[in-house]
Amino acid sequence: MNAPLTEALKPIEQAEAKASSAQRLREIPYNYTSFSDREIVMRLLGERGWSLVERLRSQRKTGRSARMLYEVLGDIWVVERNPYLQDDLIDNPKRQALLIEALHHRLMSAVINTEKLEQIGEVQLVDLPGLANQVAVIETQAGVVTKRVTEAADRAGFVFAVDPTSWEASCIGGNIAMNAGGKKAVLWGTALDNLAWWRMVDPQGNWLEVTRIGHNLGKIHDADVAHFALHWYAPNQLAANGQMQGAAIRSENLSIPGNRFRKLGLGKDVTDKFLSGLPGVQKEGTDGLITSARWVLHRMPSFTRTVCLEFFGQAALAVPSIVEIKAYLDQRPGGALLAGLEHLDERYLRAVGYATKSRRGGLPKMVLIGDIVGDDDSAVARASAEVVRLANLRYCSDRKTYQRIQDQRRRRHTTAHDGSLYRRYRSNQYRAFHRKQARFGHGRTRFSCPRCCEASDCARR
């Protein structure tokens, strides 16, 4: 039996209603005409532009990008539909120039949202250009949160070296644009050191792919020369499978001395935005937009110990400790390595509500967190103990420990061959004693001048 006509027409009516609803959407501001968004976009951008807008509509999350686009289109639509405004602009060149400048500013300030570029691949062993053995890598798009990459590498038994403190909020594209580091930068460097390949869009709208040739799988400044291959492609050469089709429209090779990427005695130089002409990295988005990247992964040694050093009092007392700890672990005692070193200042500790570990209580002026790794557990333990000892020599969280270490120092001084260190120490003590005597007078104190005093300015000698 045939279905009733009204029932058979329902799907058609629903489809037509849905299409009509989409055509009558009115999200473009300043639109006081009877035109729908579809009609305005088709007049300004053409039918292909409207198809692209419709395709992106289903992928909306926050809607920020859509609002920015519609605001720009609304500005253009107001001028195009108002003949009185057009006549006024023609008669007043200065006002016309100001309007054009404002429109340019709006277009330049429109932010492209890369949060939708959130695809992340699996960890793979691949052949990198210029290397004989396969290397573990992971490929990600620019909007992937750093924490996801770290967890994906960890599941495969590898380490993703770029782990800034903001790893739960920062994205891959930003890490490249800022050349971000983290605790593991001590061992494997920053984003630049761990990039095998990245893709970006240049200011001309073309695709640009940068490939590292002969990666040294470590810090880039340890390499004599770092080689990069740059290839530009037209916008329509990117296929649906994510690969470029056809020959590059332009190619270039860069060979940069490794020591040009770091400043001697400083490390990463954040003021060097040019970075020997290498595109994308540390440019903060000024020379294009990062869209995807391929990262080199590492293997962490078998044993890890984390030391937490709390410094009270003046922060100046902690700075020499950092230098001494780094210098000691650079010698790789027993094969132990410094895998990470994180510095937290007082403002950061207060902001995160840090819980003090010391019995002293109160908030430290600075906290230093270090990861010491190695394949020998005993060597890692000895290195960790030595790091704590080096920090205590500079400053201690409680006075008893400080006094004990000072006593050990004095005992070491007395065993010197000629005892000169100990005599110098006692001499300084008695000079302070006599300065106090001179200030208050001998008659006002119950102390007497020691017979072994070596101070040359003693009033009783």
C-alpha positions as CSV (number, residue, x, y, z in Angstrom):
1,M,0.0,0.0,0.0
2,N,1.3,3.5,-0.9
3,A,2.0,5.9,2.0
4,P,-0.2,9.0,2.3
5,L,1.1,11.9,0.3
6,T,1.5,14.2,3.3
7,E,3.8,11.6,5.0
8,A,5.9,11.2,1.8
9,L,6.4,14.9,1.5
10,K,7.6,15.4,5.1
11,P,11.4,14.7,4.5
12,I,11.3,17.1,1.6
13,E,9.6,19.8,3.6
14,Q,12.1,19.4,6.5
15,A,15.1,19.6,4.1
16,E,13.7,22.7,2.5
17,A,13.0,24.3,5.9
18,K,16.6,23.5,7.0
19,A,18.0,25.0,3.9
20,S,15.8,28.1,4.2
21,S,16.9,28.5,7.8
22,A,20.5,28.4,6.9
23,Q,19.9,30.9,4.1
24,R,18.2,33.4,6.5
25,L,20.9,33.4,9.1
26,R,21.8,37.0,10.2
27,E,25.1,37.0,12.1
28,I,26.8,39.9,10.2
29,P,26.5,43.1,12.3
30,Y,25.4,46.5,11.0
31,N,23.1,44.7,8.5
32,Y,19.9,46.7,8.4
33,T,18.9,45.4,4.9
34,S,16.7,42.4,4.0
35,F,19.8,40.5,2.8
36,S,20.7,37.3,4.7
37,D,24.3,36.4,5.6
38,R,24.4,34.1,2.6
39,E,23.4,36.8,0.2
40,I,26.0,39.3,1.6
41,V,28.8,36.8,1.7
42,M,28.1,35.7,-1.9
43,R,28.1,39.3,-3.0
44,L,31.4,40.1,-1.3
45,L,33.3,36.8,-1.4
46,G,31.5,34.8,-4.1
47,E,29.7,31.4,-4.0
48,R,33.0,29.6,-3.2
49,G,33.4,31.9,-0.1
50,W,30.0,31.0,1.2
51,S,30.6,27.3,0.7
52,L,33.8,27.6,2.8
53,V,32.0,29.5,5.5
54,E,29.3,26.9,5.7
55,R,31.9,24.1,5.9
56,L,33.6,25.9,8.8
57,R,30.3,26.5,10.6
58,S,30.0,22.8,11.6
59,Q,33.5,23.0,13.1
60,R,32.9,25.9,15.4
61,K,33.9,25.7,19.1
62,T,34.3,29.2,20.5
63,G,33.0,31.1,17.5
64,R,35.7,33.8,17.9
65,S,37.0,33.5,14.3
66,A,33.5,33.6,12.9
67,R,32.6,36.8,14.8
68,M,35.8,38.5,13.7
69,L,35.1,37.6,10.0
70,Y,31.5,38.8,10.2
71,E,32.6,42.1,11.8
72,V,34.9,42.8,8.9
73,L,32.3,41.9,6.4
74,G,29.8,44.1,8.2
75,D,32.1,47.1,7.9
76,I,32.5,46.6,4.2
77,W,28.7,46.0,3.7
78,V,27.9,49.3,5.5
79,V,30.0,51.3,3.1
80,E,28.9,49.4,0.0
81,R,25.2,49.9,0.8
82,N,25.2,53.5,1.9
83,P,25.4,55.9,-1.1
84,Y,25.4,59.0,1.1
85,L,28.4,57.7,3.0
86,Q,30.2,56.9,-0.3
87,D,29.5,60.5,-1.5
88,D,30.8,61.9,1.7
89,L,34.0,59.8,1.5
90,I,34.6,60.9,-2.1
91,D,34.2,64.6,-1.1
92,N,36.5,64.2,1.9
93,P,39.8,62.5,1.0
94,K,41.1,62.8,4.5
95,R,38.1,61.0,6.0
96,Q,38.4,58.4,3.2
97,A,42.0,57.8,4.1
98,L,41.1,57.4,7.8
99,L,38.4,54.8,7.0
100,I,40.8,52.8,4.8
101,E,43.4,52.9,7.5
102,A,40.8,51.7,10.1
103,L,39.7,48.9,7.8
104,H,43.3,47.8,7.2
105,H,43.8,47.8,11.0
106,R,40.7,45.6,11.5
107,L,41.9,43.2,8.9
108,M,45.4,43.0,10.3
109,S,44.1,42.5,13.9
110,A,41.9,39.6,12.9
111,V,43.3,36.6,14.6
112,I,43.4,33.2,12.9
113,N,42.3,30.6,15.4
114,T,44.6,27.5,15.2
115,E,42.8,25.6,17.9
116,K,41.0,23.5,15.3
117,L,44.4,22.2,14.1
118,E,44.5,19.5,16.7
119,Q,45.4,16.3,14.9
120,I,48.2,14.3,16.5
121,G,49.9,11.3,14.9
122,E,51.4,8.2,16.4
123,V,55.0,7.8,17.5
124,Q,56.9,6.3,14.5
125,L,60.4,5.3,13.7
126,V,61.4,7.1,10.4
127,D,64.4,7.8,8.3
128,L,65.4,11.5,8.7
129,P,67.5,13.2,5.9
130,G,71.2,12.8,6.5
131,L,71.0,10.1,9.2
132,A,71.8,6.4,8.8
133,N,69.5,5.1,11.6
134,Q,65.8,5.5,12.1
135,V,64.7,8.0,14.7
136,A,61.5,8.2,16.8
137,V,59.3,11.1,15.8
138,I,55.8,12.4,16.4
139,E,53.9,14.7,14.0
140,T,51.3,17.2,15.4
141,Q,49.3,20.1,14.2
142,A,49.8,23.6,15.6
143,G,46.7,23.6,17.9
144,V,47.6,20.4,19.8
145,V,48.1,21.1,23.6
146,T,51.6,20.3,24.7
147,K,50.4,17.9,27.4
148,R,48.8,15.6,24.8
149,V,52.1,15.3,23.0
150,T,54.0,14.5,26.2
151,E,51.5,11.8,27.1
152,A,51.5,10.3,23.6
153,A,55.3,10.1,23.7
154,D,55.2,8.6,27.2
155,R,52.8,5.9,26.2
156,A,55.3,4.8,23.5
157,G,58.2,4.8,26.0
158,F,59.8,8.1,24.8
159,V,60.2,11.6,26.0
160,F,59.0,14.8,24.4
161,A,61.6,17.4,25.4
162,V,59.6,20.6,25.1
163,D,57.7,20.8,28.4
164,P,57.2,24.4,29.5
165,T,55.4,25.1,32.8
166,S,52.3,26.0,30.8
167,W,52.2,22.5,29.2
168,E,48.5,22.1,30.1
169,A,47.5,25.3,28.2
170,S,50.3,26.0,25.6
171,C,50.0,24.7,22.1
172,I,52.6,23.4,19.6
173,G,52.4,26.3,17.3
174,G,53.1,28.8,20.1
175,N,56.0,26.6,21.4
176,I,57.7,26.9,18.0
177,A,56.9,30.6,17.6
178,M,58.4,31.3,21.1
179,N,61.1,28.6,20.9
180,A,59.8,27.3,24.2
181,G,61.9,25.1,26.5
182,G,61.2,23.7,29.9
183,K,62.9,21.5,32.5
184,K,64.3,19.1,29.9
185,A,65.9,21.9,28.0
186,V,69.0,21.3,30.1
187,L,69.4,17.9,28.5
188,W,67.9,18.2,25.1
189,G,67.4,21.9,24.4
190,T,64.4,24.0,23.4
191,A,61.9,23.7,20.5
192,L,64.4,24.6,17.9
193,D,66.8,21.7,19.0
194,N,64.0,19.1,18.7
195,L,62.3,20.1,15.4
196,A,62.9,17.8,12.5
197,W,60.4,19.5,10.1
198,W,57.7,22.1,10.3
199,R,55.1,23.7,7.9
200,M,53.8,27.2,7.9
201,V,52.0,29.8,5.8
202,D,54.2,32.8,4.8
203,P,52.9,36.4,4.5
204,Q,52.3,35.9,0.8
205,G,49.9,33.0,1.5
206,N,52.1,30.3,0.2
207,W,53.0,27.1,2.1
208,L,56.6,26.9,3.4
209,E,58.1,23.6,4.6
210,V,61.4,23.6,6.6
211,T,63.4,20.4,7.0
212,R,66.4,19.9,9.2
213,I,69.2,18.0,7.3
214,G,71.6,15.8,9.4
215,H,69.9,16.4,12.8
216,N,72.4,15.9,15.6
217,L,69.6,14.6,17.9
218,G,70.8,17.0,20.6
219,K,71.4,20.6,21.2
220,I,71.8,22.5,18.0
221,H,74.7,24.6,19.2
222,D,76.7,21.4,19.7
223,A,76.7,20.9,15.9
224,D,79.4,22.6,13.8
225,V,76.9,23.6,11.2
226,A,73.1,23.2,11.1
227,H,71.6,22.6,7.6
228,F,68.0,23.3,6.6
229,A,66.1,22.8,3.4
230,L,63.3,25.3,2.6
231,H,60.6,24.6,0.0
232,W,57.7,26.9,-0.9
233,Y,54.4,25.7,-2.5
234,A,51.3,27.4,-3.9
235,P,48.1,27.4,-1.7
236,N,46.4,24.8,-3.9
237,Q,49.2,22.3,-3.8
238,L,48.2,20.8,-0.4
239,A,46.3,17.7,-1.1
240,A,43.5,16.1,1.1
241,N,46.0,13.6,2.5
242,G,48.2,16.4,4.0
243,Q,51.0,16.0,1.4
244,M,52.2,18.6,-1.1
245,Q,51.5,17.8,-4.8
246,G,53.8,18.8,-7.6
247,A,57.2,20.5,-7.5
248,A,58.0,23.4,-5.2
249,I,57.6,26.9,-6.7
250,R,60.8,27.9,-4.9
251,S,63.6,26.2,-2.9
252,E,66.5,27.4,-0.7
253,N,69.1,25.9,1.6
254,L,70.4,27.4,4.8
255,S,73.7,26.4,6.5
256,I,74.1,28.1,9.8
257,P,77.0,27.7,12.3
258,G,75.6,26.0,15.4
259,N,77.1,28.6,17.8
260,R,75.0,31.3,16.2
261,F,71.9,30.0,17.8
262,R,73.0,30.5,21.4
263,K,74.7,33.4,23.2
264,L,77.9,32.4,25.0
265,G,77.3,32.3,28.8
266,L,73.5,33.0,28.4
267,G,71.9,30.2,26.3
268,K,68.8,31.1,24.4
269,D,68.9,34.8,23.3
270,V,65.2,35.9,23.2
271,T,66.3,39.2,21.6
272,D,67.5,37.5,18.5
273,K,64.3,37.3,16.5
274,F,66.1,37.0,13.1
275,L,67.9,33.8,14.2
276,S,70.1,33.8,11.1
277,G,67.1,33.9,8.8
278,L,65.5,30.6,9.9
279,P,61.7,31.0,9.4
280,G,59.1,30.5,12.0
281,V,61.1,29.7,15.1
282,Q,61.3,32.4,17.8
283,K,59.6,34.9,15.5
284,E,56.4,35.2,17.6
285,G,54.3,34.9,14.5
286,T,55.8,37.9,12.7
287,D,56.9,36.0,9.6
288,G,54.0,33.5,9.2
289,L,51.7,31.0,10.9
290,I,52.9,27.6,12.0
291,T,50.4,24.8,11.0
292,S,52.2,21.5,11.8
293,A,55.5,20.1,12.9
294,R,57.5,16.8,13.3
295,W,59.4,16.4,16.5
296,V,62.4,14.2,17.5
297,L,61.7,12.1,20.6
298,H,64.2,10.8,23.2
299,R,64.7,8.0,25.6
300,M,65.0,8.8,29.3
301,P,67.7,6.8,31.3
302,S,66.5,4.1,33.6
303,F,66.7,5.9,37.0
304,T,65.5,9.3,38.0
305,R,65.7,11.3,41.2
306,T,64.2,14.7,41.8
307,V,65.7,17.2,44.2
308,C,63.8,20.1,45.6
309,L,66.0,22.9,47.0
310,E,64.4,25.7,48.9
311,F,66.3,29.0,49.4
312,F,65.3,31.4,52.1
313,G,66.8,34.9,52.7
314,Q,68.4,36.8,49.9
315,A,68.1,35.2,46.4
316,A,71.7,36.2,45.7
317,L,72.8,33.4,47.9
318,A,71.0,30.9,45.6
319,V,72.6,32.0,42.3
320,P,76.0,30.6,43.0
321,S,74.4,27.3,43.9
322,I,72.8,27.0,40.5
323,V,76.2,27.6,38.9
324,E,77.9,25.1,41.1
325,I,75.2,22.4,40.6
326,K,75.3,22.8,36.8
327,A,79.1,22.7,36.7
328,Y,79.2,19.6,38.9
329,L,76.6,17.7,36.8
330,D,78.2,18.8,33.5
331,Q,81.1,16.4,34.5
332,R,78.6,13.5,34.4
333,P,79.7,11.9,37.7
334,G,79.3,8.2,37.5
335,G,77.2,8.7,34.3
336,A,74.6,10.8,36.1
337,L,73.0,13.6,34.0
338,L,71.0,16.7,34.8
339,A,67.8,16.1,32.8
340,G,65.9,19.2,34.0
341,L,66.3,22.3,36.1
342,E,63.3,24.5,37.0
343,H,63.6,27.8,38.8
344,L,60.5,29.1,40.7
345,D,60.6,32.6,42.1
346,E,58.7,34.0,45.1
347,R,55.9,35.5,43.0
348,Y,55.3,32.2,41.2
349,L,55.3,30.2,44.5
350,R,52.8,32.6,46.0
351,A,50.6,32.4,42.9
352,V,50.4,28.6,42.9
353,G,50.1,28.2,46.7
354,Y,53.4,26.4,47.1
355,A,53.6,24.2,50.2
356,T,57.0,24.6,51.9
357,K,58.8,21.3,52.5
358,S,61.3,22.7,55.1
359,R,60.7,22.6,58.8
360,R,61.5,26.3,58.9
361,G,58.1,27.2,57.5
362,G,57.2,30.4,55.6
363,L,57.5,30.9,51.9
364,P,61.0,30.5,50.3
365,K,62.5,33.2,48.2
366,M,63.3,30.7,45.5
367,V,62.8,27.0,44.8
368,L,65.1,25.0,42.5
369,I,63.7,21.6,41.2
370,G,66.1,19.4,39.4
371,D,65.8,15.9,37.7
372,I,69.0,13.8,37.9
373,V,69.0,10.7,35.7
374,G,71.3,7.8,34.8
375,D,71.4,4.1,34.2
376,D,73.2,3.4,37.5
377,D,70.9,3.9,40.5
378,S,73.8,4.3,42.9
379,A,75.5,6.9,40.8
380,V,72.3,8.9,40.6
381,A,71.8,8.7,44.4
382,R,75.4,9.9,45.0
383,A,75.0,12.8,42.6
384,S,71.7,13.8,44.2
385,A,73.3,13.8,47.6
386,E,76.2,16.0,46.4
387,V,73.8,18.5,44.8
388,V,72.0,18.9,48.2
389,R,75.4,19.3,49.9
390,L,76.5,22.0,47.4
391,A,73.2,23.9,48.1
392,N,73.6,23.6,51.9
393,L,77.1,25.0,51.6
394,R,75.7,28.2,50.3
395,Y,72.6,28.5,52.5
396,C,70.5,26.2,54.7
397,S,66.9,26.3,55.7
398,D,67.6,25.8,59.4
399,R,70.4,27.3,61.6
400,K,71.5,24.0,63.2
401,T,72.4,22.5,59.8
402,Y,74.1,25.7,58.9
403,Q,76.1,25.7,62.1
404,R,77.1,22.0,61.6
405,I,78.4,22.7,58.1
406,Q,80.3,25.8,59.3
407,D,81.9,23.6,62.0
408,Q,82.9,21.1,59.3
409,R,84.5,23.9,57.3
410,R,86.5,25.1,60.3
411,R,87.8,21.6,61.0
412,R,88.9,21.4,57.4
413,H,90.6,24.7,57.8
414,T,92.6,23.6,60.9
415,T,94.0,20.6,59.0
416,A,95.6,22.9,56.4
417,H,99.4,22.6,56.2
418,D,100.2,25.9,57.7
419,G,97.0,26.8,59.4
420,S,96.8,30.1,57.6
421,L,93.2,29.8,56.6
422,Y,92.1,29.2,60.2
423,R,94.3,32.0,61.5
424,R,92.7,34.3,58.9
425,Y,89.3,33.3,60.1
426,R,90.1,33.9,63.8
427,S,91.7,37.2,62.9
428,N,88.5,38.4,61.1
429,Q,86.5,37.4,64.2
430,Y,88.7,39.4,66.6
431,R,88.8,42.5,64.3
432,A,85.0,42.5,64.5
433,F,85.3,42.1,68.3
434,H,87.6,45.2,68.6
435,R,85.4,47.3,66.3
436,K,82.6,46.6,68.8
437,Q,84.9,47.5,71.7
438,A,85.9,50.8,70.0
439,R,82.2,51.7,69.5
440,F,81.0,51.0,73.1
441,G,84.3,51.5,75.0
442,H,86.2,48.9,77.0
443,G,84.7,50.0,80.3
444,R,81.1,49.1,79.2
445,T,81.7,45.5,78.4
446,R,82.5,42.5,80.5
447,F,84.5,40.9,77.8
448,S,88.3,41.0,77.8
449,C,90.7,40.9,74.9
450,P,91.8,37.3,74.1
451,R,95.5,36.7,74.5
452,C,95.7,35.0,71.1
453,C,94.3,38.1,69.4
454,E,96.1,38.9,66.1
455,A,94.4,42.2,65.4
456,S,97.0,44.9,64.7
457,D,94.7,47.7,65.9
458,C,94.0,46.3,69.4
459,A,94.1,49.2,72.0
460,R,95.4,46.8,74.7
461,R,98.4,45.5,72.9
